[in-house]
Amino acid sequence: MPSSWEKRKGAPTADSIEHLRRPQTIRERAQAIYDSTPGHFDVRLDRLPEVVEQVESVTRKNYPSGDVPIHGRFRHFGDRLQELEPKLSQLGREDQARTLIDLVVVSVLLDAGAGPDWRYQEAATGQTLSRSEGLAVASFRMFEAGLFSEGRAPEVTADGLRAIDDSALADAFQVSASNPLVGVDGRAKLMRDLGAALEAYPEYFGTPARPGNLIDHVEPNAVAILSAVLDGLSSIWPSRLTLDGVNLGDVWRHPAAGLVPFHKLSQWLTYSLVEPFAVAGTPVDGVDQLTGLAEYRNGGLFVDTGVLEPKHADVTRKAHTADSEIIVEWRALTIVLLDHVAEALGRPLAEVLEGGTWQAGRIAAREKRNDGSPPIQVLSDGTLF
């Protein structure tokens, strides 16, 4: 299905927006960096078998039956999804899917790295959660309370998103001087911008606009869903690189490959939408075309296990901006190495990520550093990782 941008702009070129949104391009540009002489890392493939064994061990422990689900946001909600059953049971299958899509879209977009000091205290269970799980549960409780629909229902509406202010979101995330959350103002702006984007693209989000209407307008194919997400949500990202006036999002420059796309959050959102589409009776195909996720847990796994060996001390000693050559190189090498791990395990990449590399990266981080922080520090605006 041609994207809205393709219909307006025509055939893709080597650095066209459409080309930079293809998973194939992500792999090709990452491979170009891998095949060059990376300036900041030595790649030690002799150490990769040990990583493969660690990932397989973690996967067997997490999923002893061998039935590994797709790497999606729903893993972080756990049994809390049952709390939505009274509402969902009153809906048809497609409306159930719309509700779940609403939830997963806002939750994934709010999932950029929380930082090491933030915690979320869940009143309903008494649990204290941090990082991605904490962000997931916090966003679930916001959704349940109707924060994204001006209190009307557990759903997401364009006007509800536009009404979110910085302080309301900070309160919902329990942010304080002693409980800081990285980029909380950026997250609030992201939600307001999401509301505007939903209304700007009725071809994806319908009228009245909501994320869940994707089910009506996008074919059940992973690349088509990713294209719709990247096209329809391109305006919500902080201004970075642009092309023909369009914000490229998670795309960066590297001397070995030119423009290098990653689309980490958008790809994870696409992985996370597979299950809601299935609820509507429309299984998603083409999931294997998506790439690994270039973020600090997957990337940290390869650094902490010595597969990626920094060539100089500044790699781990200093914090780096997302557009720095070090971070772009690290993320590109992560994409290639994740494919190597999946091939060695003989498992679909979506299962390897879930089983998997993300959890193994977290374990390795905790073994290396008391606070479980990644081995390389990225200066985040709350919208990237």
C-alpha positions in Angstrom: 0.0 0.0 0.0 1.6 3.3 -1.0 2.1 5.7 1.8 0.6 9.2 1.8 4.0 10.6 1.2 4.7 8.3 -1.7 1.5 9.3 -3.4 2.5 13.0 -3.1 6.2 12.6 -4.0 6.5 9.8 -6.5 9.2 7.1 -6.9 11.9 6.8 -4.2 15.5 7.7 -4.7 18.5 6.5 -2.7 17.9 9.1 0.0 14.3 9.7 -0.4 12.0 9.7 2.6 10.3 6.5 1.4 13.6 4.8 1.0 14.8 5.8 4.4 11.6 4.3 5.9 12.2 0.8 4.6 13.5 -1.9 7.0 15.8 -3.1 4.1 17.5 0.3 4.1 18.0 0.2 7.9 19.8 -3.1 7.4 21.8 -1.9 4.4 23.1 1.2 6.0 23.9 -0.6 9.3 25.8 -3.2 7.3 27.7 -0.5 5.5 29.0 0.8 8.8 29.8 -2.8 9.9 31.7 -3.4 6.7 33.7 -0.2 7.0 36.5 0.1 9.6 34.4 1.4 12.5 36.1 4.3 14.2 35.0 3.6 17.7 34.6 -0.1 18.2 36.4 -3.3 17.4 34.0 -6.2 16.5 35.0 -9.4 18.3 33.0 -12.1 16.6 34.9 -14.8 18.5 33.0 -13.7 21.5 29.6 -13.9 19.9 29.0 -17.6 20.6 29.0 -16.9 24.3 26.4 -14.2 23.8 24.3 -16.6 21.8 24.5 -19.1 24.6 23.5 -16.5 27.2 20.5 -15.4 25.1 19.4 -19.0 24.6 19.7 -19.6 28.4 17.7 -16.5 29.3 15.0 -17.5 26.7 14.7 -21.0 28.1 14.4 -19.6 31.6 11.7 -17.0 30.6 9.8 -19.3 28.3 10.5 -22.9 29.3 7.8 -24.2 27.0 9.7 -22.8 24.0 6.7 -20.8 23.0 8.2 -17.3 22.8 5.8 -14.4 22.0 6.5 -11.5 19.9 8.6 -8.6 21.4 5.8 -6.2 22.2 4.6 -3.7 24.8 2.0 -6.1 26.1 4.7 -8.2 27.8 5.2 -5.3 30.2 1.5 -5.0 31.2 1.3 -8.5 32.5 -2.0 -9.5 34.2 -3.1 -5.9 34.3 -4.7 -6.3 30.9 -7.4 -8.4 32.6 -8.6 -5.2 34.3 -9.7 -4.0 30.9 -11.8 -7.1 30.3 -15.1 -5.6 31.6 -14.9 -2.9 29.0 -13.5 -5.2 26.2 -16.1 -7.8 26.7 -18.8 -5.3 25.8 -17.1 -4.6 22.4 -16.9 -6.4 19.1 -13.5 -7.8 18.0 -12.6 -4.7 15.9 -13.5 -2.3 18.7 -11.5 -4.4 21.2 -8.5 -4.1 18.8 -9.1 -0.3 18.5 -8.9 0.0 22.3 -5.7 -2.1 22.5 -4.1 -0.1 19.7 -5.0 3.1 21.5 -3.2 1.8 24.6 -0.1 0.5 23.0 0.5 3.6 20.8 0.6 6.0 23.8 2.5 3.5 26.0 5.2 2.9 23.4 5.6 6.6 22.6 6.0 7.3 26.3 8.6 4.6 26.7 11.9 6.5 25.9 14.5 5.9 28.6 13.4 6.9 32.1 16.9 7.4 33.6 18.4 5.5 36.6 16.7 7.4 39.4 13.0 7.4 38.5 10.5 5.0 40.1 6.8 4.4 39.9 4.8 3.3 42.9 1.7 1.4 41.8 -1.1 1.9 44.3 -3.1 -1.1 43.1 -0.4 -3.6 43.8 2.1 -1.9 46.1 4.9 -2.6 43.6 7.7 -0.2 42.9 8.8 -0.3 39.2 11.5 1.4 37.2 12.6 1.9 33.6 10.6 0.4 30.9 8.3 -1.7 33.1 7.6 1.3 35.3 6.8 3.5 32.2 4.5 0.7 30.9 2.5 0.4 34.1 2.3 4.2 34.6 1.0 4.7 31.1 -1.5 1.8 31.6 -2.8 3.4 34.7 -3.1 6.8 32.9 -5.0 5.1 30.1 -7.3 3.3 32.5 -8.0 6.6 34.2 -8.9 8.3 30.9 -5.9 10.8 30.9 -5.7 10.5 27.2 -9.4 11.2 26.6 -10.1 14.0 29.1 -11.4 11.5 31.6 -14.2 10.1 29.4 -13.0 6.5 29.0 -10.0 4.2 28.7 -9.2 5.2 25.1 -7.2 7.8 23.3 -8.7 10.8 21.5 -7.0 13.6 19.6 -8.6 16.3 21.8 -7.7 14.4 25.0 -4.0 14.3 23.9 -3.9 18.0 23.0 -5.2 18.8 26.5 -2.3 17.1 28.3 0.0 19.6 30.0 3.5 19.1 31.4 2.4 19.2 35.0 -0.4 16.7 34.6 1.9 14.2 32.9 4.6 14.8 35.5 2.0 14.1 38.3 0.9 11.0 36.6 4.5 9.7 36.4 5.0 10.7 40.1 7.8 13.0 39.2 9.4 15.1 41.9 12.8 16.6 42.8 13.7 13.2 44.4 12.1 11.2 41.6 13.3 12.7 38.4 12.1 11.4 35.0 14.3 12.1 32.0 12.5 14.3 29.4 9.1 14.5 31.0 8.3 17.9 29.3 9.4 16.3 26.0 7.0 13.4 26.6 4.1 15.8 27.3 4.8 17.7 24.1 5.0 14.4 22.2 1.5 13.5 23.4 0.1 16.9 22.3 1.8 16.6 19.0 0.4 13.1 18.6 -3.1 14.6 19.0 -2.4 17.0 16.2 -0.9 14.3 14.0 -3.9 12.0 14.4 -6.2 14.7 13.1 -3.9 15.6 10.2 -4.0 12.1 8.8 -7.6 10.9 8.6 -6.4 8.4 5.9 -4.7 6.5 8.8 -6.6 7.6 11.9 -10.1 8.2 10.7 -12.7 10.8 11.9 -13.0 11.4 14.8 -9.3 10.6 15.1 -7.9 7.9 17.3 -4.9 5.6 17.0 -7.1 2.5 17.0 -8.6 3.5 13.6 -5.4 2.2 12.0 -7.1 -1.2 12.0 -9.5 0.2 9.3 -7.0 1.9 7.1 -3.8 -0.1 7.0 -3.3 -3.6 5.5 -2.1 -6.2 8.0 1.5 -6.3 6.9 4.4 -5.2 9.1 6.1 -3.0 6.6 2.8 -1.3 5.7 2.1 -0.7 9.3 5.6 0.7 9.8 5.1 2.9 6.8 1.8 4.3 8.2 3.4 4.9 11.6 6.4 6.7 10.1 4.2 8.7 7.7 1.4 9.6 10.0 3.5 10.4 13.1 6.6 12.0 11.4 5.5 15.5 12.7 5.6 14.5 16.4 9.3 14.0 16.7 11.6 16.8 17.8 13.1 18.7 14.9 16.2 16.8 13.7 17.2 16.1 10.1 14.6 17.0 7.5 14.1 16.2 3.8 11.7 18.2 1.6 10.4 19.8 4.7 9.6 16.4 6.4 11.1 15.5 9.7 13.1 12.2 9.2 12.8 11.2 12.9 15.2 8.5 14.0 17.7 9.1 11.1 21.3 10.2 11.6 24.5 10.8 9.6 27.6 8.6 9.6 30.6 9.1 7.3 30.5 5.4 6.2 26.9 5.3 5.2 25.4 8.8 4.8 21.9 8.9 6.2 21.4 6.0 8.6 17.8 5.2 9.7 16.9 3.2 12.8 13.3 4.0 13.6 13.6 2.2 16.9 10.4 3.4 18.6 8.4 3.1 15.4 9.5 -0.4 14.8 8.8 -1.4 18.4 5.4 0.1 18.0 4.9 -2.0 14.9 5.9 -5.2 16.7 3.5 -4.2 19.5 0.6 -3.7 17.1 0.8 -7.3 15.8 -1.3 -8.6 18.7 -4.1 -6.1 18.5 -4.5 -6.7 14.8 -4.8 -10.4 15.5 -7.6 -9.6 18.0 -9.5 -8.2 15.1 -9.0 -11.4 13.2 -6.4 -9.9 10.8 -3.0 -11.6 11.4 0.0 -9.5 10.4 2.4 -10.9 7.9 5.9 -9.7 7.0 7.1 -9.3 10.6 10.4 -11.0 9.8 11.2 -8.0 7.5 11.5 -5.6 10.5 14.9 -5.2 12.0 16.3 -5.5 15.5 15.9 -2.6 17.9 18.9 -0.3 18.2 18.6 0.7 21.8 20.7 0.6 24.9 19.7 -2.8 26.2 20.4 -4.7 23.0 23.4 -2.6 22.2 24.6 -2.7 25.8 24.6 -6.5 25.7 27.3 -6.5 23.0 29.4 -4.0 24.8 29.2 -5.6 28.2 30.1 -9.0 26.8 33.0 -7.7 24.8 31.6 -8.4 21.3 31.9 -4.6 20.8 35.1 -3.4 22.3 35.5 0.4 22.5 38.6 1.6 20.8 39.1 4.6 23.2 38.1 5.6 26.7 35.7 8.4 25.6 33.2 5.9 24.4 32.2 4.9 27.9 33.6 7.8 29.9 31.5 10.6 28.4 27.8 11.0 27.7 27.0 11.4 24.0 24.3 13.1 22.0 22.1 10.8 19.8 23.6 12.3 16.6 27.2 11.6 17.7 29.2 9.3 15.5 29.8 7.0 18.5 26.1 6.4 19.1 25.2 6.0 15.5 28.0 3.5 15.0 27.0 1.6 18.2 23.4 1.4 17.1 24.3 0.3 13.5 26.6 -2.5 14.8 23.8 -3.6 17.1 21.4 -4.0 14.2 23.8 -6.3 12.4 24.8 -8.3 15.4 21.2 -8.9 16.4 20.6 -10.6 13.0 23.7 -12.7 13.7 22.3 -13.9 17.0 18.9 -14.7 15.5 20.6 -16.7 12.7 22.7 -18.6 15.2 19.6 -19.5 17.3 17.5 -20.3 14.3 14.6 -18.3 15.8 12.6 -15.4 14.4 14.1 -12.0 15.3 10.9 -10.9 17.1 11.3 -13.9 19.4 15.0 -13.4 19.9 14.4 -9.8 21.0 11.7 -10.9 23.5 13.4 -14.1 24.8 16.0 -12.8 24.6 18.6 -10.1 23.9 16.8 -7.3 25.7 16.7 -9.3 29.0 20.2 -10.6 28.6 21.3 -7.0 28.1 19.6 -6.0 31.3 21.2 -8.9 33.2 24.7 -8.0 31.8 24.2 -4.4 32.8 23.3 -5.3 36.4 26.4 -7.6 36.7 28.7 -4.8 35.5 27.1 -1.8 37.3 25.2 -1.6 40.5 22.5 0.7 39.1 22.0 -1.5 35.9 22.7 1.5 33.7 23.9 0.9 30.1 27.6 0.9 29.4 27.4 3.9 27.1 25.5 7.0 28.2 23.2 8.9 25.7 21.9 12.3 26.4 18.1 11.8 25.9 15.3 14.2 25.2 12.7 11.6 26.3 11.7 10.7 22.8 14.4 8.5 21.3 15.2 5.3 23.4 
